């Protein structure tokens, strides 16, 4: 008997399809499901929250939408066997959603400070 697992045993033509070596599930791109790395987080929830909070300003809204696009690419790239692409899309979605959240929070705080200062000045003018 051969020591090679990819060659058929002597006396048979073709591969033994019932053998566990050849009965593995494969993706359309030839990747077997045996040694797959863990799926990276897609950060979809954080991207959606960043987009909703980003409605107060234009830049956080745009970054949140782009973050949603990258976060939806994570699962499809992982299922196709593009593990490096899935990891890259995951990191990009995380970074963009964090930047969007920070900019949105800074925009909200800045707007509150502006309206408090302008409101206090308007109230002071009314009191005179």
GUBA-727514 format. One record per residue (C-alpha): x, z, y; residue number from 1; residue in three letters. Coordinates in Angstrom, 2 decimals, decimal comma. Layout:
<nodes>
NODE:X:Z:Y:NUM:Ala
...
</nodes>
This chain:
<nodes>
NODE:0,00:0,00:0,00:1:Unk
NODE:1,21:-0,77:3,48:2:Unk
NODE:2,30:1,86:5,98:3:Unk
NODE:0,78:-0,19:8,79:4:Unk
NODE:-2,77:0,70:9,82:5:Unk
NODE:-3,47:-2,66:11,45:6:Unk
NODE:-2,71:-4,78:8,37:7:Unk
NODE:-5,20:-5,17:5,55:8:Unk
NODE:-4,35:-3,77:2,13:9:Unk
NODE:-2,89:-6,23:-0,33:10:Unk
NODE:-5,45:-8,33:-2,12:11:Unk
NODE:-7,99:-8,29:0,75:12:Unk
NODE:-8,44:-10,87:3,42:13:Unk
NODE:-9,38:-9,54:6,82:14:Unk
NODE:-9,77:-6,00:8,02:15:Unk
NODE:-11,87:-3,34:6,36:16:Unk
NODE:-14,73:-2,83:8,81:17:Unk
NODE:-15,87:0,45:7,23:18:Unk
NODE:-12,49:2,05:7,82:19:Unk
NODE:-12,54:4,74:10,53:20:Unk
NODE:-9,66:2,99:12,29:21:Unk
NODE:-11,82:-0,08:12,94:22:Unk
NODE:-15,16:1,68:13,35:23:Unk
NODE:-14,43:3,20:16,77:24:Unk
NODE:-16,60:2,54:19,75:25:Unk
NODE:-14,94:0,26:22,22:26:Unk
NODE:-15,69:-0,60:25,81:27:Unk
NODE:-16,08:-4,26:26,73:28:Unk
NODE:-12,48:-4,22:27,95:29:Unk
NODE:-10,97:-3,06:24,66:30:Unk
NODE:-10,43:0,60:25,51:31:Unk
NODE:-11,30:2,94:22,69:32:Unk
NODE:-13,08:6,20:23,44:33:Unk
NODE:-10,55:8,30:21,53:34:Unk
NODE:-7,87:9,10:24,12:35:Unk
NODE:-9,79:8,87:27,37:36:Unk
NODE:-8,71:11,17:30,18:37:Unk
NODE:-11,36:13,46:31,69:38:Unk
NODE:-13,69:11,77:34,15:39:Unk
NODE:-12,83:12,68:37,76:40:Unk
NODE:-15,49:14,23:39,95:41:Unk
NODE:-17,35:11,64:42,01:42:Unk
NODE:-18,18:13,96:44,97:43:Unk
NODE:-21,54:12,23:45,41:44:Unk
NODE:-23,36:15,39:46,51:45:Unk
NODE:-20,74:16,20:49,12:46:Unk
NODE:-20,84:12,59:50,35:47:Unk
NODE:-24,62:12,69:50,74:48:Unk
NODE:-24,46:16,02:52,58:49:Unk
NODE:-21,75:14,65:54,87:50:Unk
NODE:-23,88:11,59:55,59:51:Unk
NODE:-26,99:13,64:56,35:52:Unk
NODE:-25,07:15,99:58,63:53:Unk
NODE:-23,31:12,97:60,14:54:Unk
NODE:-26,55:11,65:61,63:55:Unk
NODE:-25,64:13,57:64,81:56:Unk
NODE:-22,83:11,14:65,57:57:Unk
NODE:-21,83:7,62:64,68:58:Unk
NODE:-18,37:8,08:63,17:59:Unk
NODE:-19,30:10,83:60,66:60:Unk
NODE:-22,31:8,76:59,60:61:Unk
NODE:-20,18:5,69:58,91:62:Unk
NODE:-17,56:7,72:57,06:63:Unk
NODE:-20,30:9,37:55,00:64:Unk
NODE:-21,74:6,01:53,97:65:Unk
NODE:-18,30:4,71:52,97:66:Unk
NODE:-17,77:7,95:51,05:67:Unk
NODE:-21,00:7,36:49,13:68:Unk
NODE:-19,82:3,86:48,25:69:Unk
NODE:-16,53:5,17:46,85:70:Unk
NODE:-18,22:7,99:44,98:71:Unk
NODE:-20,55:5,57:43,21:72:Unk
NODE:-17,56:3,49:42,11:73:Unk
NODE:-16,02:6,40:40,19:74:Unk
NODE:-18,41:6,27:37,21:75:Unk
NODE:-18,40:2,50:36,88:76:Unk
NODE:-14,60:2,26:37,03:77:Unk
NODE:-14,23:5,08:34,52:78:Unk
NODE:-16,70:3,46:32,09:79:Unk
NODE:-14,85:0,14:32,35:80:Unk
NODE:-11,58:1,83:31,44:81:Unk
NODE:-10,00:1,72:34,91:82:Unk
NODE:-8,95:5,37:34,92:83:Unk
NODE:-6,47:5,02:37,79:84:Unk
NODE:-9,09:3,24:39,89:85:Unk
NODE:-11,63:5,96:39,14:86:Unk
NODE:-9,15:8,65:40,17:87:Unk
NODE:-8,31:6,75:43,36:88:Unk
NODE:-11,99:6,26:44,25:89:Unk
NODE:-12,63:9,95:43,59:90:Unk
NODE:-9,84:11,06:45,92:91:Unk
NODE:-10,92:8,59:48,60:92:Unk
NODE:-14,53:9,79:48,41:93:Unk
NODE:-13,40:13,40:48,66:94:Unk
NODE:-11,14:12,78:51,66:95:Unk
NODE:-13,71:10,68:53,52:96:Unk
NODE:-16,51:13,17:52,94:97:Unk
NODE:-14,34:16,08:54,10:98:Unk
NODE:-13,34:14,18:57,26:99:Unk
NODE:-16,97:13,27:57,84:100:Unk
NODE:-18,08:16,88:57,45:101:Unk
NODE:-15,38:18,15:59,81:102:Unk
NODE:-16,20:15,54:62,46:103:Unk
NODE:-19,92:16,21:62,15:104:Unk
NODE:-19,46:19,97:62,50:105:Unk
NODE:-17,14:19,47:65,48:106:Unk
NODE:-19,73:17,16:67,02:107:Unk
NODE:-22,53:19,68:66,54:108:Unk
NODE:-20,44:22,54:67,95:109:Unk
NODE:-19,30:20,38:70,87:110:Unk
NODE:-22,87:19,36:71,63:111:Unk
NODE:-24,05:22,96:71,52:112:Unk
NODE:-21,28:24,06:73,88:113:Unk
NODE:-22,03:21,17:76,23:114:Unk
NODE:-25,75:21,91:76,34:115:Unk
NODE:-25,13:25,61:76,82:116:Unk
NODE:-22,78:24,96:79,77:117:Unk
NODE:-25,04:22,33:81,33:118:Unk
NODE:-28,10:24,48:80,70:119:Unk
NODE:-26,46:27,52:82,24:120:Unk
NODE:-25,44:25,48:85,29:121:Unk
NODE:-28,95:24,06:85,65:122:Unk
NODE:-30,42:27,52:85,28:123:Unk
NODE:-28,02:28,84:87,94:124:Unk
NODE:-29,12:26,06:90,32:125:Unk
NODE:-32,78:26,98:89,75:126:Unk
NODE:-32,12:30,65:90,46:127:Unk
NODE:-30,71:29,89:93,94:128:Unk
</nodes>
